[in-house]
Amino acid sequence: MAVAEVLGLFGTGVLAGVVGTVVSLASIVSYPVLLAFGLSPLSANVTNTVALTFNGLGAAAGSRPELVGQGGRVLRLGAVTLLGGAVGAALLLATPSDTFEAIAPWLIAAASLLLIRPPGTGRGTGGGGGRPVAGDGDGDRTGTGGGDGSGSGRAARGGGGEGGRAARAAMFAVAIYIGYFGAAGGILMFAVLSAVLDQEPVKVNAVKNVISSCSNGVAALGFALFGPVQWSAVAPLAAGFLLGGWIGPAIARRLPGPALRLGTAACGLLVAAKLGLDTYT
């Protein structure tokens, strides 16, 4: 690979890494560039997925201020998304992607519309949309305590809050999507986390970056073993992703919370429209 190509892929990785950590759309930048460099669609897809793993590593390093005190949450939710990503990658190796291609525009559009809601709308368990307790956002979301991840019995184990069955099922489903199809999967995860965590968008975004990288990473492992990865392209692209992922959180924390949330929603709607046109026309 020529020096100019290496530098081009590195620069692409930096830009895509920043875009990925801020608005969850790294592949919108990197995938077309890999196609332009002559890779087949399949090779570009798996090569991009392997390199994208380094975006999560850079984002974790760059998001340390937002991740303070959230280690337990990241481990718990990361385990959920790791398993989901493995299921998604296995499905991809065994089945065609037509089903996910058909539903992806609708999923992404719905998640984007969810992000447009004012924070707190429809959240909580009481009448009046009760806000969850402040603090680290773990456990109980009824305003009665905790933060230790155990919640308040049935409420926490049921649909409410990060520890609820419905919340974890949603994260697991999104992780399967990321491992299988992937397009704008970070937006879907951001929407789910925004609905269940009582935190500033920049902190939600930091958690999203790390746990999404778990599902992406396990898929990348499968592709590295069984897929047509172009390793000469992975190295410079991954280096760029690592740097861009580290820079991105610094940009995200300077954006007002509503701007980050609404900007992500707007990008998601555009991607949903593009995927819808590609799928149905």
PASE-430890 format. One record per residue (C-alpha): residue in one letter; z negated, y negated, x negated. Coordinates in Angstrom, 2 decimals. Example, Ala and Ser with C-alpha at 12.3 -4.5 7.8 and 13.67 -1.06 7.14 Angstrom:
BEGIN
NODE  res       up    north     east
NODE    A    -7.80     4.50   -12.30
NODE    S    -7.14     1.06   -13.67
END
This chain:
BEGIN
NODE  res       up    north     east
NODE    M     0.00     0.00     0.00
NODE    A     1.03    -3.40    -1.40
NODE    V    -1.54    -6.06    -2.28
NODE    A    -0.25    -8.32     0.49
NODE    E    -0.77    -5.54     3.04
NODE    V    -4.29    -4.88     1.80
NODE    L    -5.16    -8.58     2.05
NODE    G    -3.54    -8.78     5.47
NODE    L    -5.59    -5.88     6.79
NODE    F    -8.77    -7.29     5.25
NODE    G    -8.17   -10.67     6.92
NODE    T    -7.41    -8.93    10.19
NODE    G   -10.68    -7.03     9.91
NODE    V   -12.68   -10.21     9.33
NODE    L   -11.14   -11.95    12.34
NODE    A   -11.41    -8.88    14.55
NODE    G   -15.00    -8.32    13.44
NODE    V   -16.00   -11.82    14.48
NODE    V   -14.21   -11.49    17.81
NODE    G   -15.76    -8.07    18.37
NODE    T   -19.35    -9.15    17.78
NODE    V   -19.02   -12.32    19.86
NODE    V   -16.89   -11.27    22.86
NODE    S   -16.45    -7.49    22.39
NODE    L   -12.69    -7.49    21.87
NODE    A   -12.14    -6.50    18.23
NODE    S    -9.33    -4.07    18.99
NODE    I    -7.32    -6.76    20.76
NODE    V    -6.85    -8.26    17.28
NODE    S    -6.74    -5.21    15.01
NODE    Y    -4.78    -2.62    16.99
NODE    P    -1.53    -4.66    17.33
NODE    V    -1.65    -5.47    13.62
NODE    L    -1.84    -1.77    12.74
NODE    L     1.19    -1.17    14.96
NODE    A     3.00    -4.01    13.18
NODE    F     2.24    -2.30     9.85
NODE    G     4.21     0.71    11.07
NODE    L     1.52     3.10    12.27
NODE    S     2.23     5.19    15.35
NODE    P     0.17     4.36    18.46
NODE    L    -2.01     7.45    18.00
NODE    S    -2.54     6.88    14.29
NODE    A    -3.27     3.18    14.89
NODE    N    -5.81     4.09    17.55
NODE    V    -7.79     6.59    15.47
NODE    T    -7.50     4.49    12.29
NODE    N    -8.83     1.47    14.15
NODE    T   -11.71     3.48    15.63
NODE    V   -12.80     4.78    12.22
NODE    A   -12.66     1.31    10.63
NODE    L   -14.41    -0.25    13.63
NODE    T   -17.57     1.69    12.79
NODE    F   -18.19    -0.79     9.99
NODE    N   -18.15    -3.66    12.46
NODE    G   -21.31    -2.23    14.00
NODE    L   -22.97    -1.99    10.58
NODE    G   -22.14    -5.61     9.80
NODE    A   -23.31    -6.73    13.24
NODE    A   -26.63    -4.92    12.80
NODE    A   -27.20    -6.70     9.49
NODE    G   -26.17   -10.07    10.90
NODE    S   -28.26    -9.68    14.06
NODE    R   -31.62    -8.97    12.41
NODE    P   -33.32   -12.05    13.96
NODE    E   -32.26   -10.94    17.46
NODE    L   -33.23    -7.32    16.83
NODE    V   -36.80    -8.01    15.68
NODE    G   -39.17    -6.02    17.89
NODE    Q   -36.33    -4.08    19.50
NODE    G   -36.21    -1.10    17.17
NODE    G   -37.64     1.30    19.74
NODE    R   -35.21     0.16    22.40
NODE    V   -32.23     0.45    20.06
NODE    L   -33.24     3.99    19.09
NODE    R   -33.72     5.08    22.71
NODE    L   -30.51     3.55    24.02
NODE    G   -28.61     4.45    20.86
NODE    A   -29.40     8.12    21.50
NODE    V   -27.94     7.79    25.01
NODE    T   -24.75     6.13    23.77
NODE    L   -24.41     8.53    20.84
NODE    L   -24.36    11.47    23.23
NODE    G   -21.97     9.69    25.58
NODE    G   -19.60     8.85    22.74
NODE    A   -19.56    12.49    21.64
NODE    V   -18.67    13.59    25.17
NODE    G   -15.92    10.98    25.37
NODE    A   -14.41    11.97    22.03
NODE    A   -14.44    15.65    23.02
NODE    L   -12.71    14.79    26.29
NODE    L   -10.07    12.79    24.43
NODE    L    -9.29    15.72    22.15
NODE    A    -9.02    18.06    25.15
NODE    T    -7.39    16.00    27.90
NODE    P    -4.78    13.27    28.41
NODE    S    -5.97     9.69    28.85
NODE    D    -4.08     8.98    32.09
NODE    T    -7.20     8.95    34.27
NODE    F    -9.06     6.38    32.21
NODE    E    -5.92     4.29    31.84
NODE    A    -5.72     4.09    35.63
NODE    I    -9.32     3.07    36.23
NODE    A    -9.93     0.95    33.10
NODE    P    -8.60    -2.34    34.57
NODE    W   -10.87    -1.99    37.60
NODE    L   -13.93    -1.11    35.51
NODE    I   -13.41    -4.04    33.16
NODE    A   -12.72    -6.48    36.00
NODE    A   -15.85    -5.38    37.86
NODE    A   -18.00    -5.70    34.73
NODE    S   -16.57    -9.15    34.03
NODE    L   -17.32   -10.33    37.56
NODE    L   -20.86    -8.98    37.14
NODE    L   -21.29   -11.24    34.11
NODE    I   -20.26   -14.31    36.12
NODE    R   -23.32   -13.96    38.36
NODE    P   -26.16   -16.34    37.53
NODE    P   -28.86   -14.45    35.60
NODE    G   -31.41   -12.92    37.92
NODE    T   -29.11   -12.58    40.93
NODE    G   -29.89    -9.31    42.64
NODE    R   -32.34    -8.27    39.94
NODE    G   -35.93    -7.18    40.29
NODE    T   -37.46    -5.08    42.99
NODE    G   -38.97    -7.50    45.42
NODE    G   -37.52    -9.83    47.96
NODE    G   -36.36   -13.14    46.40
NODE    G   -34.78   -11.38    43.42
NODE    G   -37.98   -11.28    41.39
NODE    R   -37.45   -11.85    37.71
NODE    P   -38.75    -9.18    35.39
NODE    V   -41.69    -9.91    33.17
NODE    A   -41.07   -11.83    29.99
NODE    G   -41.51   -10.24    26.60
NODE    D   -39.39    -7.60    25.00
NODE    G   -37.87    -6.41    28.27
NODE    D   -38.91    -2.81    27.94
NODE    G   -40.24    -0.73    30.78
NODE    D   -41.43    -2.27    34.04
NODE    R   -39.16    -4.83    35.68
NODE    T   -41.37    -5.54    38.70
NODE    G   -43.54    -8.14    37.03
NODE    T   -46.59    -5.92    36.71
NODE    G   -46.82    -5.13    33.09
NODE    G   -46.10    -3.16    30.18
NODE    G   -43.21    -3.38    27.82
NODE    D   -44.07    -0.05    26.33
NODE    G   -40.99     1.68    27.73
NODE    S   -42.97     3.72    30.23
NODE    G   -42.69     1.18    33.03
NODE    S   -44.71     1.51    36.20
NODE    G   -44.18     5.09    37.20
NODE    R   -41.51     5.74    39.74
NODE    A   -39.97     2.26    39.61
NODE    A   -39.22     2.53    35.90
NODE    R   -38.12     6.15    36.11
NODE    G   -35.85     5.42    39.06
NODE    G   -33.16     2.78    39.15
NODE    G   -35.01    -0.26    37.84
NODE    G   -35.02    -1.51    34.27
NODE    E   -33.82    -0.22    30.94
NODE    G   -35.80     3.00    31.30
NODE    G   -34.53     3.78    34.79
NODE    R   -32.31     6.76    35.43
NODE    A   -29.58     4.60    36.96
NODE    A   -29.52     2.24    33.98
NODE    R   -29.32     5.03    31.43
NODE    A   -26.72     6.86    33.47
NODE    A   -24.61     3.69    33.48
NODE    M   -24.95     3.33    29.70
NODE    F   -24.09     7.00    29.23
NODE    A   -20.97     6.58    31.39
NODE    V   -19.88     3.49    29.45
NODE    A   -20.44     5.35    26.17
NODE    I   -18.19     8.17    27.40
NODE    Y   -15.57     5.54    28.21
NODE    I   -15.91     4.02    24.71
NODE    G   -15.53     7.41    23.03
NODE    Y   -12.59     8.39    25.23
NODE    F   -10.57     5.26    25.92
NODE    G   -12.45     2.33    24.43
NODE    A   -10.56    -0.77    25.62
NODE    A   -13.12    -3.56    26.22
NODE    G   -15.92    -1.00    26.28
NODE    G   -18.23    -3.56    24.69
NODE    I   -17.75    -5.82    27.71
NODE    L   -18.79    -2.98    30.01
NODE    M   -21.89    -2.30    27.88
NODE    F   -22.75    -6.01    27.75
NODE    A   -22.55    -6.19    31.54
NODE    V   -24.83    -3.17    32.01
NODE    L   -27.38    -4.45    29.49
NODE    S   -27.30    -7.94    31.00
NODE    A   -28.20    -6.42    34.35
NODE    V   -31.24    -4.52    33.07
NODE    L   -32.66    -6.54    30.16
NODE    D   -34.56    -9.79    30.69
NODE    Q   -33.35   -11.44    27.50
NODE    E   -31.16   -14.24    26.27
NODE    P   -27.46   -13.30    26.14
NODE    V   -27.44   -13.51    22.34
NODE    K   -30.18   -10.84    22.14
NODE    V   -28.43    -8.68    24.72
NODE    N   -25.26    -9.05    22.66
NODE    A   -27.07    -7.90    19.52
NODE    V   -28.36    -4.75    21.24
NODE    K   -24.89    -4.14    22.69
NODE    N   -23.27    -4.34    19.26
NODE    V   -25.61    -1.76    17.77
NODE    I   -25.72     0.81    20.57
NODE    S   -21.98     0.55    21.23
NODE    S   -21.38     1.30    17.56
NODE    C   -23.27     4.58    18.07
NODE    S   -20.76     5.82    20.64
NODE    N   -17.87     4.46    18.60
NODE    G   -19.23     6.01    15.41
NODE    V   -19.52     9.54    16.74
NODE    A   -16.00     9.27    18.15
NODE    A   -14.81     8.05    14.76
NODE    L   -16.36    11.12    13.13
NODE    G   -14.36    13.39    15.40
NODE    F   -11.16    11.48    14.72
NODE    A   -11.82    11.52    10.96
NODE    L   -12.06    15.31    11.08
NODE    F    -9.25    16.05    13.51
NODE    G    -7.08    12.94    13.93
NODE    P    -4.16    11.39    11.99
NODE    V    -6.24     8.70    10.26
NODE    Q    -4.35     6.45     7.83
NODE    W    -7.05     6.18     5.17
NODE    S    -5.19     3.64     3.04
NODE    A    -5.43     1.25     6.00
NODE    V    -9.03     2.13     6.84
NODE    A   -10.49     0.84     3.56
NODE    P    -9.37    -2.84     3.70
NODE    L    -9.73    -3.01     7.48
NODE    A   -13.25    -1.56     7.35
NODE    A   -14.26    -4.02     4.62
NODE    G   -13.03    -6.87     6.80
NODE    F   -14.83    -5.47     9.84
NODE    L   -18.06    -5.27     7.84
NODE    L   -17.83    -8.93     6.81
NODE    G   -16.67   -10.13    10.23
NODE    G   -19.41    -8.17    11.95
NODE    W   -21.97    -9.87     9.72
NODE    I   -20.55   -13.36    10.38
NODE    G   -20.13   -12.94    14.15
NODE    P   -23.82   -12.99    15.17
NODE    A   -24.30   -16.33    13.40
NODE    I   -21.55   -17.76    15.60
NODE    A   -22.90   -16.10    18.74
NODE    R   -26.40   -17.51    18.30
NODE    R   -24.96   -21.04    18.15
NODE    L   -23.26   -20.66    21.51
NODE    P   -25.18   -21.64    24.66
NODE    G   -26.24   -18.54    26.63
NODE    P   -23.98   -19.29    29.61
NODE    A   -21.02   -19.94    27.30
NODE    L   -21.40   -16.53    25.65
NODE    R   -21.78   -14.76    28.99
NODE    L   -18.96   -16.61    30.78
NODE    G   -16.67   -16.50    27.74
NODE    T   -17.05   -12.74    27.58
NODE    A   -16.38   -12.52    31.32
NODE    A   -13.21   -14.60    31.02
NODE    C   -11.90   -12.47    28.15
NODE    G   -12.68    -9.35    30.15
NODE    L   -10.72   -10.55    33.17
NODE    L    -7.72   -11.33    30.96
NODE    V    -7.86    -7.87    29.39
NODE    A    -8.23    -6.26    32.82
NODE    A    -5.15    -8.12    34.05
NODE    K    -3.14    -7.09    30.97
NODE    L    -4.18    -3.43    31.26
NODE    G    -3.45    -3.49    34.98
NODE    L     0.06    -4.80    34.40
NODE    D     0.68    -2.21    31.67
NODE    T    -0.61     0.63    33.86
NODE    Y     0.83    -0.21    37.27
NODE    T     4.15    -1.89    36.46
END
